Amino acid sequence: MKFNNSRQWPGIVKAIHHCNALSEVTLEMAPNISVRAIVSKIALETLGLEIGGKAFALIEPTKVTLALD
């Protein structure tokens, strides 16, 4: 998926922690550089996010969005 966004960072899903209807996803872009995003379990399943999978962090001043290629 292509975005016209200079704040698009590719990475690897390193951790997923579930809590009720939400999940916390940790995406590592480089050694010791990672971001965490809170997503609904429905979004997690729809995107097919899994530990070790590739994803993108779309970082904006007010939010972080995860996406797949």
WOQUI-V982358 format. One line per field, one symbol per residue. ss: DSSP state (2 for helix, 1 for strand, 0 for the rest). phi: phi as a letter, one per 30 degrees, with the letter a starting at -180 (. if undefined). burial: 1 if it has 24 or more other ideal C-beta (glycine too) atoms within 12 Angstrom, else 0. A space follows every 50 residues. Layout:
# WOQUI-V982358
ss = ???
phi = ???
burial = ???
This chain:
# WOQUI-V982358
ss = 00000001111111111110011111111100111111112222222000 0001111111001111100
phi = .cbdbdcccdacdcabccahdcbccccccaeibbbcbcbddddedddidb ejddabcccbecabccbcd
burial = 00000000111111010000001111111000001010100001001010 0011111110000111110
